[in-house]
Amino acid sequence: MKNRNVRGRVLRSYAVSTVSMALVLFVLGIIGYMMTSLLAASHQVRQGVVMMVELRDGLSTAELDSLSNTIASNRVVASVDFVSKASKLEDKQFRRAFDVDVKGVLGENPLPDSFDVALSAEATDSVAMNSFLEQLTQNDAVTYISYPEDVLEDVHSVIDTMQLLLLLFGGAMLVISMVLLNNTIRLAVFSRREAINTMKLVGATRWFIIRPFLGRGALQGLVAGVVAVVFFGSTLYGINHTLPHLGIAEQMVEFAIISGAMVVLGVVMATLFTLFTVIKFVNMKSNKIYLY
């Protein structure tokens, strides 16, 4: 009866610790997903700032291609799109704004050809940006340059601040989670302290005592990781079902990477924390192991 009660306490302890580990890993997975989503969104927002480079008339196709390649090769540039004067004149927003046949009134198309230059995150480097602007202004093919300089600085500043805050929050949660995992595993091993002491008294070697605990710890971490992945996937599925416009279903690569990281982290941390805890009990004197 006593052995059955002890075995029941041990099983309950491992069950509780496994669920606790799964919840901790689930929280870390959610934080990791939020961080990757913010980084992806910030990358898109950074490239949403567009510079318009107007060109003089009469440029040949070779000159346009050469200038386009020159602009695209700069590190502050994410992409370059050529916009012809004819396409501007046919633009619905332009025609709706003027509501007249501009070409018919003036006798010609007054709009210039231009490049829409999407700026990259490197545009936050003022030295590189000024160098790029100087390069453009010195080019005879360029007649005018316009871009929202104040907006660019504000966008990058806000995004950098958000990323820093989320990284600090994620780091703090990682530390807290490691402490919780350590305490959870310590309690699970604590319930087996009598068995550890008995093996020491009969002359078992340190590795003989530690080995089964490491295997059990790795298995526990694996189970906790799989359970956390199930929680994580169910949560994302529910969010995607409720808010499909967020595009969560399209982020399967991120889901797979984070899920794999949760399982690996669970196994590694459970094994390491189990090792440290068991070594502590193995090194503890027999007359003090019950006082711990």
Secondary structure, DSSP 8 states (H G I E B T S, - for coil): -HHHHHHHHHHHHHHHHHHHHHHHHHHHHHHHHHHHHHHHHHHHHHTT-EEEEEE-TT--HHHHHHHHHHHHTSTTEEEEEEE-HHHHHT-HHHHHHH-S-HHHHHSS-----EEEEEE-GGGG-HHHHHHHHHHHHT-TTEEEEE--HHHHHHHHHHHHHHHHHHHHHHHHHHHHHHHHHHHHHHHHHHTTHHHHHHHHHTT--HHHHHHHHHHHHHHHHHHHHHHHHHHHHHHHHHHHHH-GGG-GGG-HHHHHHHHHHHHHHHHHHHHHHHHHHHHHHHHS-TTTTTT-
